[in-house]
Amino acid sequence: MNSQSARVRPLRQAQGRPRGVGGDPEIEAGPAGVTPAESVLDRVRWLARRVLAPDVAGITGDVPFPWLVTAHPKESEAALRDYVFWWIRHPETDGAFEAKTRWVRWLPAQVVLRLLLAIGYDGLIYARGGRIVGHVFWQRHGAALHGFSTAVPEGLEGGGYAAVMLLDFVAHAAHLPGITRARVGRGRNNITRRLLARLKRHADALGWQIGDDGWVTFRPPSDSARPVAAHDQISSAASSNDASV
């Protein structure tokens, strides 16, 4: 997976940055902004609180709660379309996403977003102060989610934001009906290697399998049930500010 600074960096850094009003690298999210209460994903943060080391766990309260591209607030339609379209026009050079989306790059922005969502692309969008400041993008392939791009607020690279956002992605994937595993990258850079190492320390309690190749397996392919009971216990504890984090 790539990771970039709001701008996006697929877990390597991409060039350039999105342009919003007045050339700002962030994009307006809509009138009055987007509040965490509007997100159906405010439960995903339990995993970051559980997994991150105590010295960086405090960052979980600084990263905004995300909302889904496919469930974005109506007032944010234009801003979201522009944001996603910017990243489509500025993919990581020679990356898989660039190759797969080259054919849609010159279509109108209004068409591109609908088309990508129709073929299994989705993502978590992070907004603060009425502005989109970051994301995690993925594509669904059968029972798996393949994460391929993250962006963190500019100036906060290396501050733990990317780890929190990727853990949000994993927690979201674990809750999705029919999803048995998710990929957070290929384990070839420091962000994903550290993330996988932290997840491995909790693998038994979660009932998950963590591979060095970036795959997180939640349950056998034949089991489409929700994550194991341990997940719900952890989630409940985390939502009440688990003191052990």
Secondary structure, DSSP 8 states (H G I E B T S, - for coil): -EEEETTTBSSS--SS----GGG-SSEE--TT---GGG-TTTTTTHHHHHHS-TTTGGGGGTS--EEEGGG--GGGHHHHHHHHHHHHHS--TT-HHHHHHGGGTTS-HHHHHHHHHHTTEEEEEEEETTEEEEEEEEEEETTEEEEEEEEE-TT-TTTTHHHHHHHHHHHHHHHSTT--EEE---S-SHHHHHHHHHHHTTHHHHT-EE-TTSEEE-S-TT--S-S-HHHHHHHHHHHT--TT-
